[in-house]
């Protein structure tokens, strides 16, 4: 019997070994153009078919498909959810890099960490690596386009400029503060709320499932900030104290990784007042924990964060995001449910459903 | 407008402190000394009759290359209306920003003073955030020169950083000063705009950076290629 166990072990190891040798490791510490990100998404599903699916939920102005990765254990039941979007502003390249890193981390943790296993059983993660695909592609075009911010829809009549600022276009006190009505400006909020197809995609997808979402995280750069709603200084979120407490916990988690300080507060307090943000819209939908992450740095490199800072930035941001997500999960799921999740996990293990391949 | 004691993490103190950073760079910046705002410890704002608003700040600045930090006390006066727009700054730092860069600066100065072919570089940093190590001192120089503009252009409603050097070209040495033409892209945080400026400046170790000319460039939003700048 020992012999057959030993033989099984050898077979298992060689299967794992073969899988690792075959697969070309994706470099999470370089910036990737859109086609590589799309391929990476497809590969994620191939590597973790039991927990990862791609969902297409909209189209950009230039008719590109907007997709997200839905990550979670399929329990056959309606589940609570976490939302994360990256790349709403084209030039903030560290943002899509973070979404990709985040996906890799939760999938790795899922293999070995009971806590993540429980969270993935109780919740689904919806991660959009690049929301403003047209803008992101435009920022890769050449040296003169690198600092593009908006989407690529044409301006209204009589306007020769392109683009609406997607983070001013959401239906959250739209067009009232911190926006420009000049179509050439970088904070142009569009001709009306949710005029932009990218904003529409998020609005419909999240809006149709709004009771499911515990958490809405939208990732930007730069500034090293964790921003809580609302963008209007006259409106205070009903759970402002909770948002600040959890935000500060996240900032502490971030600081413990590489010593970087992230400031926590409302946009009007720590940055500037503005309306029409996706975060404000999400909070107004009733999603309790909504945050805007402004990642590194503090202005030295700004949008052009060196690639050698991708890893530390992602590591600290992951710590911060995980703090918020864990809080959201633990608040919702009592100890009893966690036990159920663990039992389900054991069942799945026994059925041999777990993936052994690396991404 | 917030008056009295300020929350050091809120935008009022942070914007005023950034102005101090720009001021310190105009005074002390060099190819091997560049200052960044590290932290605001405390701040106070008050209205000064007929003048404007005065901020008093206790901050820490970090010298980016040596990674040393030191404390500074500063006052920033944002003028109210009238002709003069630029803030006025006074600052004193503990160690008087005494980081010894003399040898490196002298070596760089001699190297480029004698250079047969004049320096020319584009896109510092590049799209991936990369700067050639040989070009870093010139990236620093353009940041220092930009600091004159950023200081001049700052108000309580702005926050400036230099986003990129589009182009730096060395011109013939003039009166023992290295001379440069720099096209910079400034990022203004509140409007989120990228503003193009062209700068003519000189530098030598004893004289520091002196800006001769600065000119804002109109940026063509809808153009596929930017207008040629020489």
Interface residues (C-beta under 8 A of the other chain):
Chain A: X30 X31 X140 X143 X144 X146 X147 X149 X160 X161 X162 X165 X178 X180 X184 X185 X186 X187 X223 X261 X263 X265 X268 X269 X270 X271 X272 X298 X299 X300 X301 X302 X303 X304 X305 X306 X307 X309
Chain B: X7 X9 X10 X11 X14 X18 X36 X37 X39 X64 X122 X123 X125 X126 X127 X128 X129 X130 X161 X163 X164 X166 X185 X187 X189 X190 X191 X192 X193 X194 X221 X222 X225 X226
